[in-house]
Every structure is written in structure tokens, then in C-alpha cells.
Amino acid sequence: MVILHYLSIFLVCIGALIMIFAIRTSLQMNKTVTPEFRGKWSLVTRFMVFFLVGYCAFIAVKLTGIDHFLELITSLVFLCGALFVLLIINLSRETIDQLDRNRTLIASVNENLHETSRDLEKKIKERIQTEKELRQSKTIIENIFNSSIPICITNINYEIIKANDAYYALFDGPHADGGKMLCYDSRPGATCHTERCPIKQIVAGKDQVVADCLKIDESGKKNYFIITAKPFRNAENELIGIVESFQNITLRKIAEDSLAMEKERLAITLQSIGDGVITTDLKGNIQLLNRVAEDLTGWSYKEAVGQPLEEVFHIVDYATRKQRETPVSEVIAKGQTVNIIPGTVLIARDGWERFIADSAAPILSSKNKILGVVLVFRDISEKRKMESEITKLDKLRSIGLLAGGIAHDFNNLLAAILGNISLARITAGSGSVVDERLVKAEKAVMKAKGLTQQLLTFAKGGAPVKKIISIEELLRESVIFALRGSNTKYQFEIKPDLRYVEADGGQISQAVNNLIINADQAMPTGGTITIAAENCTLRPHNIVSLPPGDYVKVAIRDQGAGIAEKYLPLIFDPYFTTKEAGSGLGLATVYSIINRHGGAIEVSSRENIGTTFTMYLPASAQQTASENHEQKAIHKGSGNILVMDDDQDVREVAGMMLTELGYAVAFARDGQEAVRLYQEAMRDRHPFDYVILDLTIPGGMGGEETIKELRKIDPEIKAIVSSGYSSSPIMANFREYGFTAVAVKPYNIVELSRIFHDIPKRTEG
């Protein structure tokens, strides 16, 4: 019993110790217990304290031997034990529920953790891929940065913070001591320390700056670069400097310089070409035109470029005045050169019209592809005018051959008629009825002589016999004579100090007379003819057919109906006339006369306003008119005269007139006979004092050949050349051919006597 007594005390003591340890542990765990279990947990702790107190009381009872409290204590302990068990069961159930909830929560958390783990794994992989891509990008950037193109990064303080090897190979490298290199020390240039500095421009707000750079290496070779500068920003997008790349354009620069030189040579060539040049694209828009084209079209280069060709190159048909299409479309369609149709007129911007010759050709690429069209054209107005002049001259020469033959025969007839009339008047006596009739006949012959003179004007034999004359006096006399009996008025506008001219007064008077008559006929109801004259100096190309120099300009203006424009080119053609009764010789005669005097004539006309004919005659340096020998008296003489003429009637009438004048006359039919007779007279010591030689002997020796032979016999011979027609200028320049004087057929006894009166007689011995 004792053993059991003490064994129970021992076991209870062990229980008390365990309870103390449990209480201690419970108190420690109370801090970590969740709020929902904290109250129950505290109750459990109190029960454990109660049990400990019960254990201690049990031990005390056992040790003291007081047994009457033992049952009470034991019953309380058992009751509390039941409650404790109930509490533990309840707490366990809640704990189990909490554990279930926690397991669910933990499962959810685990699922979330797994999801988070998967996300982290994915992000890790993405990060690894990103890092890989970053490394690749870095490698690419480094490869780009370290490419053959020089690249430099400069901060806003002009310090080079990074540059690649290509840059340092081109410009100065970094300092050996690791110090910062300034950009203007590395590559000094014209833009350094100026507002054109790329850094300053980028800081000022520009997104990009492009500049040129020239680098001359140690060998003196020039290297050209284009610098492209852009902003360099940090992660916060703050501007911290610029990135510059240097593109080597040396080869391009050389090519551009070569191209520029070629373009300059081309431009110089185009500007030097005497023709107009215009180039267009495939749409017909102008790309280029040279200075001649500017002058001809009236458009400047800046105004014309980009314009449709039709706007600048306005061409029409001269005859129909219809607009012609430019040859661009035809050239593009055919792919070959196209010539412009003759008779094309270019109308300039100011309305000036010019005849042009033109060709258009395709501009081909190296692959034979048409890129555009080039037009080459020139002003042929002067050429056409010259050709027209030549055509007129050819017509005049043709008709001159016919007119010369007619004039030769007709003048021989007139010479016989006029000579016989002169002799008949001497026989009839002055004042008789017969003399009056002979005077009328003589006037008729003189009119016929005037008609013959017009025919002679077309022939080479109509060359003027020139002398110094006053054109003012000639104009006044001719105008007054031509308008006698007409209701047309006239007025002179002659400038003072008008120069003299060297001309054939008769021919010029005839030309003026024809123009005045033409003007008078243009005003059938009357009007005023204005005759103006002034000195003028012509510059090169002022008048196509005239050389530069001093001229007398004569203008005759009427107030008639004018001449239609289509007739103006034909106005000087022989036999062209718009009048029912006109012969067509009047203006053609004027043209021929002025042309043979080394002058020119122009016409301008406006319908219903009037016509103006303008003549230009070379001014003479001599300012004294030749003496007028026109006399009416018959001069007697003496001596031996040899008359050579192929026409018997002319020989006979000349012989009778010379006999009447007191001369002894011998006759020859041609040059051979004249030479023989002259030799015989020299041998017989009865030489001829004068010889009259007909210039033209059909089928025989004429005057030109005869005088050469006679001068061999007698160098002092006094010879008079006579003709009604000649194909040489001998009649105008007779002295140059060895003649002493000239007798123009037909001539009367007064004219014949004056000729011999003015020639000194041969000295006897």
C-alpha cells in the first residue's frame, strides 16, 4: 500500500510536471494562435492550470494524509477532465474544420503558386530571350557602329563620347591619356564655332542636319563626305548630344563634277549654237531652251521650263494662217527625226513673226529608249527674203533677155525714125505746119523711147549711166511732172543737208515717176501723196540685201486702199498686177532700177490706210552735182567719122545727120570692116577723127572687140560707143573699155552734135 501510495504521488508529480510543460508551451503558442481560436485556447490553458492545481492539491493531500478532501478534489478533476475532453474535442473539430479550410486554401495557394511559378518561368524564359535579343541587338548595333561608315557621338559640350574605328581611321583618334577629344579639334571645319554647327542646330530644335565635309589626306587627295547629324537622347528622352554619320561621296562628287563640266560644256555649246534649241519630255513639256530660242520665242528660260511646248513654240502655216502641231508627238510615235513643213512661221510672244526651218529628233537613252524630244530651229526669214530676191532677179534676167532683144531691134528702128525726123525738121524749117507735125512725131518717138527704156531696165544693157545728182531736185521735178493734171495733192518732207547720190538721173526719175503714178492710181477720188527723204546709216543686217554704210532713204506714202497681205510678196514680180489696165512692168521696173544702183526697195501696206514704198540709195561722198550739159542748140563741126552699125537704116540716118553737121562720113557693117577701113585711112594719111561703134553686132565683131583692135592701131583714137542694148556694163563704164563717149540709141541730131562738140578733135600732125 505504501508503494502504491508513493507510486501515485510519483505519477501525479510526473503529470504535474507534464502539465507545467504543457502550460508553458500553451502560453508560448498563444501568441501564434489565430484570433478565432484564441479564446478557446485560453480556456484550455486555464483548464490545464486547474488540473495542475488539482495535481498539486492531490499530492498535498497524499503527503498530509488529509483524505476527506481527496474525493472532492478527484471529482472536480474528473469533471474538469470531462469538460477538458469536451473542449479538446470541440477544439479538435474546429481545428479539423480549419485544417480543411486551410487545406483548401493551401491547395488554392499552391495552385496560385504553381501558376505564379509558371508565369515566373515564362517571364524568365522571356527575359532570357530578351537578354539574348538584347545581346544580338547590341551585337548588331556594335557591328553597325563599327561598320565602314564613320560614326561619331558628340555631347552638347562638343566632346566626342564615342566613335567607331572608321571614324578614327579618318580623323584624329582619342587622346593617349584618355582625355576627352573635342569635335572641332578632331575635324576642324568652316562651320565650327558658327551658327551652322550641327550641334547648335540640333540644340536649336532641328531633327536632322545635313552638311558637307572635305578631308584632305596626307597625300593631298581630297575626300568628300556628307555628314548627317541627328539628336542623341538618354532614357528619359533628354537631348544629350548628336549622332553623326559620314558618307563618303568622293566618287559621286567626282562624277557630279564631271557631269557639271559636261553640262557646262553642253550649255556653252548650246548657247554658242546659232540655232534655237528646245528639249521636251515625253509629255511635251519644255525642259531646256538656249539663248537663241529665248530670242526667237520671246520666252526666257525660267518662264518656259515646265510649260507645254505649244505655249512657247507657236507655229502657223504662212499661207493659210492655220496653227500647226508641234512635231513632238510625231517624233515619239515614229521614233525618228522629223522635219518641219516648209512655209512654217513662228509667232513670238510679242507677236513678231519669223519663217523657220526646223527638225525634231528623239532623245534616246543608253538602252535606246525615248526620253524626250529635241527641236533645233533657225530663223530663215532673211534667207527666204534673199531667195525671194534671187527669184525676182532670175525672173528679171529671164525677161531681160527677151526685153534686150526687143529693145535692140526697136531702138534701131527708133534711131532711124528719130534721125529722119530731125533731118526733116531742119528741111521743113521752124514754125511751119510740117515742123509742127514732125514735133508731134518726135514726141511720139520719145515716148516710145521711154517704153524701150523700161524694157532695157530688165536687160543687163540697162545698166545706169551714173553721175552725181541731187536727189531732192530730182524728186521735186519728177513728182510735179507726174501729177500734172491730177486731182491728187502732194507734200514733201525732205530733211535739210540731204546727201547727193551717184545715179542715172533718167532711170531714178523713171522709178519715182512709176511710184507716183502707182500711188495716184491707188487714190481715184483724190488724196495726198507724201514724199519723204532723209540721210540714214545702215548697220549690219538692217537691210538684208545691203551692206552697212551711208544711204539716202526715200519714202513715198499714199492714202489709198492698200495692198492685200497675200499680194505683197508678188508686188515686184514682172507682169504681176491687180489693175485691169496695168502691164505689171511699173513696179518691176522700179525694183530693177534701184537694184542696179546698189540700193534696195521695201513695201509696207495696210488695207484701207495706205501703202508706203521705201527706197535706199547709196549716198555719194561727193557733195557737188555734175554739170548739166543738156542743150538744145545744134553744134556744127568738121572732120572724118567712121560709123559702124549692122543696121543699114541706122547707118544711113546717122550719115545724113553727121553730113548735115559738117562731117565726112564712112560706113562699116561690122568690126572687121571697120578695122580694115581704119587701117587704110591711116595708111593714106587721112585718118578718121572719130569712130562710132555699135556695141552689139549679131554674128560679127562688136564694139568691145573692135575698140581693142583699133587701139592697137591708134592708141589716141576717139571712139563713141553706141547701143540700144548691151549685155555688158560698157555703156555705164565706157572709159574703162577705151571709149571716149557714149551715144544711147535712139538719138537725134541735137544729142549727136553735143557729143562731138564735147570731144576734143584729133591734133594734126
C-alpha positions in Angstrom: 0.0 0.0 0.0 2.8 2.3 0.8 4.4 1.6 -2.5 1.1 2.3 -4.3 0.7 5.4 -2.2 4.1 6.8 -3.2 3.7 5.5 -6.7 0.5 7.5 -7.1 2.2 10.6 -5.7 5.1 10.0 -8.1 2.8 9.6 -11.1 0.8 12.7 -10.1 4.1 14.6 -9.8 5.1 13.4 -13.3 1.6 14.5 -14.5 2.1 17.9 -12.8 5.5 18.4 -14.5 4.0 17.4 -17.8 1.1 19.9 -17.2 3.6 22.6 -16.3 5.4 22.0 -19.6 2.1 21.9 -21.4 1.0 25.2 -19.8 4.3 26.8 -20.7 4.0 25.6 -24.3 0.4 26.8 -24.4 1.4 30.2 -23.2 4.1 30.4 -25.8 1.7 29.2 -28.6 -1.0 31.6 -27.5 0.8 34.4 -29.4 0.6 32.5 -32.6 -2.9 31.2 -32.3 -5.3 32.7 -34.8 -7.9 35.1 -33.3 -10.8 32.7 -33.9 -9.1 30.0 -31.6 -7.5 32.4 -29.2 -10.5 32.4 -26.7 -10.8 28.6 -26.6 -7.1 28.3 -26.5 -7.0 30.5 -23.4 -9.8 28.3 -21.8 -7.7 25.2 -22.5 -4.8 26.9 -20.8 -6.9 27.7 -17.7 -8.2 24.1 -17.6 -4.5 23.0 -17.6 -3.8 25.4 -14.8 -6.8 24.0 -12.9 -5.5 20.4 -13.5 -2.1 21.5 -12.3 -3.7 23.0 -9.1 -5.7 19.7 -8.7 -2.5 17.7 -9.2 -0.7 19.8 -6.6 -3.7 19.5 -4.2 -3.8 15.7 -4.7 -0.1 15.5 -3.9 -0.6 17.7 -0.8 -3.4 15.6 0.4 -1.5 12.5 -0.1 1.5 13.9 1.7 -0.5 15.4 4.6 -2.8 12.5 5.0 -6.0 14.5 4.9 -8.2 12.2 2.9 -11.6 13.9 3.3 -10.8 16.5 0.5 -9.4 13.8 -1.8 -12.7 12.7 -3.2 -13.9 16.3 -3.8 -10.7 17.1 -5.5 -10.8 14.0 -7.5 -14.4 14.6 -8.6 -13.6 18.1 -9.6 -10.6 16.9 -11.5 -12.7 14.3 -13.3 -15.4 16.9 -14.0 -12.9 19.3 -15.4 -11.3 16.4 -17.2 -14.6 15.7 -18.9 -15.0 19.3 -19.7 -11.5 19.4 -20.9 -12.0 16.4 -23.1 -15.2 18.1 -24.5 -13.3 21.3 -25.1 -10.5 19.4 -26.7 -12.9 17.5 -28.9 -14.7 20.8 -29.9 -11.4 22.5 -30.4 -10.2 19.5 -32.4 -13.3 19.6 -34.6 -12.9 23.3 -35.3 -9.2 22.7 -35.8 -10.1 19.9 -38.3 -12.5 22.2 -40.0 -9.9 24.9 -40.0 -7.4 22.4 -41.3 -9.9 21.5 -44.1 -10.3 25.1 -44.9 -6.6 25.6 -44.7 -6.1 22.6 -47.0 -8.5 24.1 -49.5 -6.8 27.5 -49.1 -3.4 25.8 -49.3 -4.5 24.0 -52.4 -5.7 27.2 -53.9 -2.5 28.9 -52.8 -0.5 26.0 -54.2 -2.4 26.4 -57.5 -1.7 30.1 -57.4 1.9 29.3 -56.6 2.1 26.9 -59.5 0.5 29.5 -61.8 2.9 32.1 -60.4 5.7 29.6 -60.9 4.7 29.0 -64.5 4.4 32.8 -65.0 7.8 33.3 -63.5 9.2 30.5 -65.6 7.6 32.1 -68.7 8.9 35.5 -67.7 12.3 34.0 -67.0 12.3 32.4 -70.5 11.1 35.7 -72.0 13.8 37.6 -70.1 16.4 35.1 -71.2 15.1 35.6 -74.8 15.0 39.3 -74.3 18.5 39.3 -73.0 19.5 37.1 -76.0 17.8 39.6 -78.3 19.4 42.5 -76.5 22.8 40.8 -76.9 22.0 40.2 -80.6 20.8 43.8 -80.9 23.9 45.0 -79.1 26.0 42.9 -81.4 24.1 44.3 -84.5 24.4 47.9 -83.2 28.1 47.3 -82.4 28.6 45.9 -85.9 26.7 48.8 -87.4 28.5 51.2 -85.2 31.8 49.6 -86.1 31.0 49.4 -89.8 33.0 51.1 -92.6 30.8 54.2 -92.3 32.4 56.6 -89.8 30.1 57.3 -86.9 30.6 59.7 -84.0 28.6 60.6 -80.9 29.2 64.0 -79.5 27.7 65.6 -76.4 26.4 69.1 -76.3 29.7 70.2 -74.8 31.4 69.2 -78.1 33.1 66.2 -76.5 33.3 63.0 -78.5 31.9 60.4 -76.2 32.0 57.5 -78.6 33.3 56.9 -82.2 33.9 53.9 -84.2 37.2 52.7 -85.8 36.2 54.0 -89.2 35.9 57.5 -87.7 39.2 57.4 -86.0 40.8 56.0 -89.2 39.5 59.1 -91.0 40.0 61.7 -88.3 42.3 62.1 -85.3 42.0 59.4 -82.7 41.4 59.7 -78.9 43.9 61.3 -76.6 46.6 58.9 -75.4 46.0 60.0 -71.8 42.3 59.1 -72.1 41.2 62.7 -72.1 38.1 63.8 -74.0 38.6 64.8 -77.7 36.7 67.8 -78.8 34.9 67.5 -82.2 36.4 70.8 -83.6 39.9 69.5 -82.7 39.3 66.2 -84.3 37.9 67.6 -87.6 38.2 71.4 -87.8 35.9 72.9 -90.4 34.2 76.1 -91.7 31.1 75.5 -89.6 32.9 75.2 -86.3 32.1 78.0 -83.8 29.3 79.3 -86.1 25.5 79.1 -86.1 25.9 76.4 -88.8 27.4 74.0 -86.3 25.3 70.8 -86.3 25.3 70.7 -82.5 23.9 74.2 -82.3 21.3 73.5 -84.9 20.2 70.3 -83.2 20.0 72.1 -79.8 18.0 74.8 -81.5 15.4 72.2 -82.4 16.2 70.7 -85.7 15.5 67.0 -86.1 18.3 66.5 -88.7 21.2 68.5 -90.1 23.0 67.6 -93.4 26.3 69.2 -94.2 29.3 68.7 -96.5 32.8 67.9 -95.3 36.1 67.9 -97.1 39.0 65.9 -95.8 42.4 66.2 -97.4 44.7 63.3 -96.5 48.5 63.4 -96.2 49.0 62.7 -99.9 46.8 65.7 -100.8 43.9 63.6 -102.0 40.5 65.1 -101.5 37.8 63.1 -99.8 34.3 64.4 -99.8 31.7 63.4 -97.2 28.1 64.1 -96.4 27.6 64.5 -92.6 24.1 63.6 -91.3 23.6 64.7 -87.7 20.6 63.6 -85.6 19.7 64.1 -81.9 21.1 61.7 -79.3 18.9 61.3 -76.3 19.1 59.4 -73.0 16.5 57.0 -71.5 14.5 60.0 -70.2 14.4 61.3 -73.8 16.6 64.2 -72.8 18.9 65.6 -75.5 22.5 64.9 -74.5 24.3 65.2 -77.8 24.2 64.3 -81.5 25.0 61.2 -83.6 26.9 62.0 -86.8 27.4 59.6 -89.7 29.9 60.4 -92.5 29.1 59.1 -96.0 32.0 59.1 -98.4 30.7 60.7 -101.6 34.1 61.3 -103.3 33.3 59.1 -106.3 29.9 60.7 -106.6 31.5 64.2 -106.2 33.9 63.4 -109.0 31.1 62.1 -111.1 29.0 65.2 -110.3 31.9 67.5 -111.1 32.4 65.6 -114.4 28.7 65.8 -115.1 28.7 69.5 -114.2 31.6 70.1 -116.5 29.7 68.2 -119.2 26.6 70.2 -118.6 28.6 73.4 -118.6 30.2 72.4 -121.9 26.8 71.4 -123.2 25.4 74.7 -122.0 28.2 76.7 -123.7 27.7 74.6 -126.8 24.0 75.2 -126.8 24.5 78.9 -126.2 27.1 79.1 -128.9 24.9 77.4 -131.5 23.4 79.8 -133.9 20.2 77.8 -134.0 17.4 77.7 -131.4 17.3 74.5 -129.3 14.4 73.3 -127.2 14.2 70.0 -125.4 11.0 68.4 -124.0 9.9 65.4 -122.0 7.6 62.7 -123.3 4.6 64.8 -122.3 5.8 67.7 -124.5 6.8 69.9 -121.5 9.8 72.1 -122.0 12.9 71.1 -120.1 15.6 73.3 -121.7 15.9 76.1 -124.2 19.0 78.1 -125.3 19.5 81.8 -125.7 18.7 81.8 -129.4 15.4 80.0 -128.6 14.7 82.7 -126.0 15.3 85.4 -128.6 13.2 83.7 -131.2 10.2 82.8 -129.0 10.3 85.7 -126.6 10.2 83.4 -123.6 13.0 83.3 -121.0 14.4 80.0 -119.7 12.8 80.4 -116.3 9.4 81.3 -117.8 9.4 78.5 -120.4 10.7 75.5 -118.4 7.8 73.2 -117.5 5.4 74.9 -120.0 3.7 72.9 -122.8 5.7 73.3 -126.0 2.6 74.7 -127.8 2.5 77.7 -125.4 6.1 78.7 -126.2 6.6 77.3 -129.7 3.6 78.7 -131.5 3.8 77.9 -135.2 1.3 78.5 -138.1 1.1 77.9 -141.8 2.2 81.1 -143.6 -0.3 80.7 -146.4 -3.4 79.6 -144.5 -2.6 81.1 -141.1 -3.8 77.8 -139.5 -1.9 76.6 -136.4 0.4 73.7 -137.0 1.0 71.0 -134.5 4.4 70.7 -132.9 6.4 67.7 -134.1 6.8 66.1 -130.6 4.0 63.6 -130.9 5.1 62.6 -134.4 8.7 62.1 -133.3 7.6 60.0 -130.3 5.3 57.9 -132.5 7.8 57.3 -135.2 11.0 57.3 -133.1 12.9 59.2 -135.8 13.8 62.7 -136.9 11.0 64.8 -138.4 11.5 67.9 -140.4 9.1 70.8 -140.2 6.9 71.6 -143.2 8.2 74.4 -145.4 6.3 77.7 -145.1 6.1 77.5 -141.3 6.0 80.7 -139.3 7.0 81.0 -135.7 4.9 83.6 -133.8 6.9 85.0 -130.9 5.5 86.1 -127.6 5.4 89.7 -128.7 3.7 88.8 -132.0 6.8 89.0 -134.1 6.7 86.5 -137.0 9.6 84.6 -138.4 10.0 81.9 -141.1 11.8 79.0 -139.5 13.4 75.8 -140.6 13.1 73.1 -138.0 13.9 69.5 -137.3 12.9 67.4 -134.3 14.7 64.3 -133.1 14.2 61.8 -130.3 16.4 61.9 -127.2 17.5 58.3 -126.6 18.8 56.6 -123.5 21.7 54.1 -123.5 19.0 51.4 -123.9 17.6 53.1 -126.9 14.5 54.2 -125.1 13.0 57.6 -126.0 13.4 60.0 -123.1 12.1 63.2 -124.8 12.5 65.3 -128.0 15.0 67.9 -129.1 13.9 70.6 -131.5 16.6 72.6 -133.5 15.2 75.5 -135.4 16.6 78.7 -137.0 15.3 81.9 -138.4 15.3 81.7 -142.2 13.3 84.9 -142.8 16.4 86.6 -144.2 17.2 83.5 -146.3 13.6 83.4 -147.6 13.8 87.1 -148.4 17.1 86.6 -150.1 15.7 83.7 -152.0 12.8 85.8 -153.0 15.2 88.5 -154.1 17.1 86.0 -156.1 13.9 84.6 -157.7 12.9 88.1 -158.6 16.3 88.7 -160.1 16.1 85.4 -162.0 12.7 86.5 -163.4 14.2 89.8 -164.3 17.1 88.2 -166.0 14.8 85.9 -168.0 12.6 88.8 -169.1 15.7 90.9 -169.6 17.0 88.5 -172.3 13.7 88.9 -174.1 13.5 92.7 -173.4 17.1 93.2 -174.5 16.5 91.6 -177.9 13.3 93.6 -178.4 14.9 96.8 -177.3 17.9 96.3 -179.6 15.8 96.0 -182.7 13.2 98.5 -181.6 15.9 101.1 -180.7 17.5 100.7 -184.1 14.1 101.4 -185.7 13.6 104.4 -183.4 17.1 105.6 -184.2 16.3 105.6 -187.9 12.9 107.3 -187.3 14.1 109.9 -184.9 17.1 110.7 -187.1 15.0 111.2 -190.1 12.5 113.3 -188.2 15.4 115.5 -187.0 16.6 115.9 -190.6 13.1 116.6 -191.8 12.6 119.3 -189.2 15.7 121.1 -190.5 14.4 120.9 -194.0 10.9 122.0 -193.1 12.0 124.9 -191.2 11.0 126.1 -187.7 7.4 127.2 -187.3 6.0 125.5 -190.4 2.9 123.2 -190.4 5.2 120.3 -191.4 7.5 121.1 -188.5 4.6 121.1 -186.1 3.6 117.6 -187.3 7.2 116.5 -187.1 7.4 117.8 -183.5 4.4 115.6 -182.6 6.0 112.7 -184.3 9.3 113.3 -182.4 7.4 113.4 -179.1 5.7 110.1 -180.0 9.1 108.6 -180.7 10.4 109.9 -177.4 7.5 108.2 -175.7 8.4 105.0 -177.5 12.0 105.6 -176.3 10.7 105.7 -172.7 8.9 102.4 -173.2 12.1 100.9 -174.6 14.0 102.3 -171.7 11.7 100.3 -169.4 12.4 97.2 -171.4 16.1 97.9 -171.2 15.9 98.2 -167.4 15.3 94.4 -167.3 18.3 93.7 -169.5 21.9 93.9 -168.5 22.4 96.6 -171.1 20.1 98.8 -169.0 23.0 99.4 -166.5 22.7 103.0 -165.3 25.0 105.7 -166.7 25.8 107.3 -163.3 26.7 110.8 -162.3 26.4 112.8 -159.1 22.9 114.2 -158.8 20.7 116.0 -156.3 18.0 113.6 -155.3 16.0 116.4 -153.8 15.8 118.2 -157.2 15.0 115.0 -159.0 12.2 114.2 -156.6 10.6 117.6 -156.9 10.8 117.6 -160.7 9.6 114.0 -161.1 6.7 114.4 -158.7 5.4 117.7 -160.2 5.7 116.3 -163.7 4.0 113.0 -162.9 1.0 114.7 -161.1 0.3 117.4 -163.7 -3.5 117.4 -164.3 -4.2 115.0 -161.4 -6.5 115.9 -158.5 -4.1 114.2 -156.2 -2.1 116.5 -153.8 1.4 116.0 -152.7 3.7 117.2 -149.9 7.4 117.0 -149.4 9.1 116.1 -146.1 12.7 116.4 -147.1 15.3 116.8 -144.4 18.0 119.5 -144.8 21.5 118.7 -145.9 20.3 115.7 -147.9 23.2 113.8 -149.4 23.9 113.6 -153.1 23.8 110.2 -154.9 25.7 108.8 -157.8 22.9 107.6 -160.1 21.4 107.6 -163.6 19.1 110.6 -163.3 16.8 109.3 -166.0 16.4 105.9 -164.5 15.8 107.2 -161.0 13.3 109.7 -162.3 11.6 106.9 -164.1 11.4 104.8 -160.9 10.0 107.8 -158.9 7.6 108.5 -161.8 6.3 104.9 -161.7 5.8 105.0 -157.9 4.0 108.3 -158.1 1.7 107.1 -160.8 1.0 103.9 -158.9 0.2 106.0 -155.8 -2.0 108.3 -157.8 -4.0 105.4 -159.3 -4.5 104.0 -155.8 -6.5 107.1 -154.9 -9.1 107.6 -157.7 -11.1 110.0 -155.6 -8.0 112.1 -154.6 -5.8 112.3 -151.6 -2.3 113.3 -150.6 1.0 111.6 -151.5 3.8 112.3 -149.0 7.4 112.2 -150.4 9.9 112.0 -147.5 13.7 111.9 -147.8 16.5 111.7 -145.3 20.0 110.6 -144.7 20.5 107.3 -142.9 23.2 104.9 -141.8 22.6 101.2 -142.1 24.1 98.7 -139.7 24.9 95.1 -140.5 21.7 93.1 -141.3 19.4 96.2 -141.1 18.5 95.5 -144.8 19.2 92.0 -146.0 20.5 92.9 -149.4 22.5 96.0 -148.5 26.0 96.3 -146.9 26.4 98.7 -144.0 27.1 102.3 -144.9 25.5 105.7 -145.6 22.3 105.9 -147.7 19.6 108.3 -148.8 16.2 107.0 -147.7 13.2 108.0 -149.9 9.7 107.1 -148.8 6.6 107.6 -150.9 3.3 107.2 -148.9 -0.2 107.2 -150.3 -3.7 107.2 -148.7 -5.1 104.5 -151.0 -6.9 101.3 -150.4 -3.7 99.5 -149.6 -2.4 96.1 -150.8 -3.7 92.8 -149.5 -1.0 91.0 -147.5 -1.1 87.9 -149.8 -0.1 90.1 -152.7 2.9 91.8 -151.0 5.4 89.0 -151.8 4.4 89.3 -155.5 4.3 93.0 -155.9 7.7 93.4 -157.7 7.2 90.4 -160.0 7.2 91.2 -163.7 3.7 91.4 -165.2 2.1 91.0 -161.8 -0.7 93.5 -161.5 -4.1 93.9 -159.7 -5.3 96.5 -162.2 -7.4 95.7 -165.2 -5.4 98.0 -167.5 -2.0 97.5 -165.8 1.0 96.0 -167.6 2.8 94.8 -164.5 6.1 96.4 -165.5 5.9 99.5 -163.4 7.0 98.2 -160.0 9.2 95.6 -161.5 11.0 98.3 -163.4 11.4 100.3 -160.1 12.8 97.2 -158.4 15.3 96.6 -161.2 16.4 100.2 -161.3 17.0 100.5 -157.6 18.7 97.1 -157.6 21.1 98.2 -160.4 22.0 101.3 -158.4 23.2 99.2 -155.5 20.1 100.0 -153.4 17.0 98.3 -152.1 13.3 98.9 -152.0 10.7 97.8 -149.5 7.0 98.0 -149.3 4.6 98.1 -146.4 0.9 98.4 -146.6 -2.3 98.3 -144.5 -5.6 97.9 -146.2 -7.9 101.0 -146.1 -5.0 103.0 -144.7 -2.4 103.2 -147.5 0.9 101.9 -148.9 4.5 103.1 -148.4 7.4 102.3 -150.7 10.8 103.0 -149.2 13.9 103.2 -151.4 17.5 103.2 -150.2 20.2 104.6 -152.5 23.9 104.7 -151.6 25.0 108.3 -150.6 27.8 109.8 -152.5 30.9 111.2 -150.8 30.9 114.0 -153.3 28.6 116.8 -152.5 28.6 118.7 -155.8 26.3 117.7 -158.6 27.7 117.0 -162.1 27.3 119.8 -164.6 24.1 119.6 -166.7 25.1 119.6 -170.4 21.6 119.5 -171.7 21.4 122.0 -174.5 19.0 122.5 -177.4 21.5 124.1 -179.9 23.0 122.2 -182.9 26.8 122.3 -182.9 28.4 122.2 -186.3 31.7 120.6 -186.8 34.2 119.1 -189.3 36.3 116.0 -189.7 36.2 112.4 -190.8 33.9 110.0 -189.0 33.6 106.2 -189.4 30.2 104.8 -188.5 30.0 101.0 -187.7 26.5 99.6 -187.4 24.8 96.4 -188.6 21.5 98.1 -189.4 21.6 99.9 -192.7 18.8 102.3 -191.8 20.8 103.4 -188.7 23.9 103.8 -190.8 22.1 105.9 -193.4 20.3 108.3 -190.9 23.5 108.7 -188.8 25.4 109.5 -192.0 22.8 112.1 -193.1 22.8 113.8 -189.6 26.6 113.9 -189.5 26.8 115.2 -193.0 24.3 117.9 -192.0 26.6 118.8 -189.1 29.6 119.2 -191.5 31.4 115.9 -191.1 32.6 113.5 -193.8 31.2 110.0 -193.2 32.3 106.5 -194.0 30.4 103.3 -193.1 31.2 99.8 -191.9 28.8 96.9 -191.3 30.9 95.1 -188.6 34.2 95.3 -186.7 36.3 93.5 -189.3 35.3 96.1 -192.0 35.8 98.9 -189.5 39.3 97.8 -188.7 40.2 97.5 -192.4 38.8 100.9 -193.3 40.6 102.5 -190.3 43.9 100.9 -191.3 43.5 102.1 -194.9 42.7 105.7 -193.7 45.8 105.7 -191.5 47.9 104.4 -194.4 46.6 107.1 -196.8 47.3 109.7 -194.2 43.6 110.6 -194.0 42.8 109.2 -190.6 39.4 109.2 -189.0 38.9 111.9 -186.3 36.1 109.9 -184.7 34.5 106.5 -184.9 31.0 105.4 -183.8 30.9 101.7 -182.9 27.7 99.8 -182.4 28.3 97.7 -179.3 26.3 94.6 -180.5 26.8 93.1 -184.0 24.9 89.8 -184.3 27.2 87.2 -185.9 30.1 89.6 -186.1 32.8 91.7 -184.2 31.0 94.1 -182.0 32.2 97.4 -180.4 34.1 95.9 -177.5 36.3 93.7 -179.7 36.7 96.3 -182.3 37.9 99.1 -180.0 40.7 96.7 -178.7 41.9 96.2 -182.3 41.6 99.9 -183.2 43.6 101.0 -180.1 46.4 98.7 -181.2 46.4 100.6 -184.5 45.9 104.1 -182.9 46.1 104.5 -179.1 44.8 108.0 -179.5 41.6 107.0 -181.2 38.4 109.0 -180.3 35.7 106.3 -180.2 32.0 106.7 -179.3 30.2 103.5 -178.2 26.5 103.3 -179.3 23.8 100.8 -178.5 20.2 100.3 -177.9 21.0 97.2 -175.8 24.1 95.6 -174.3 24.8 92.5 -172.1 27.8 94.2 -170.5 28.4 97.2 -168.3 30.3 99.0 -171.1 27.6 101.7 -171.6 27.9 102.7 -168.0 31.7 102.5 -167.7 32.7 103.2 -171.3 36.0 104.9 -170.4 37.3 101.7 -168.7 37.0 100.0 -172.1 38.8 102.6 -174.1 35.8 104.7 -175.4 35.7 108.5 -175.2 31.9 109.0 -175.1 28.6 107.2 -175.3 25.6 107.6 -177.6 22.5 105.9 -176.5 20.0 104.9 -179.2 17.8 106.4 -180.3 19.4 109.9 -180.6 18.5 113.0 -182.5 20.8 115.4 -184.3 21.0 117.8 -181.3 22.2 115.0 -179.0 24.7 113.8 -181.7 26.1 117.3 -182.2 26.6 117.8 -178.5 28.6 114.5 -178.2 31.1 115.6 -180.9 31.2 119.1 -179.6 32.3 117.9 -176.2 35.1 115.7 -177.6 38.4 117.5 -178.5 39.4 117.0 -182.1 42.5 114.9 -183.0 45.6 117.1 -183.1 47.0 117.4 -186.7 50.5 116.0 -187.5 
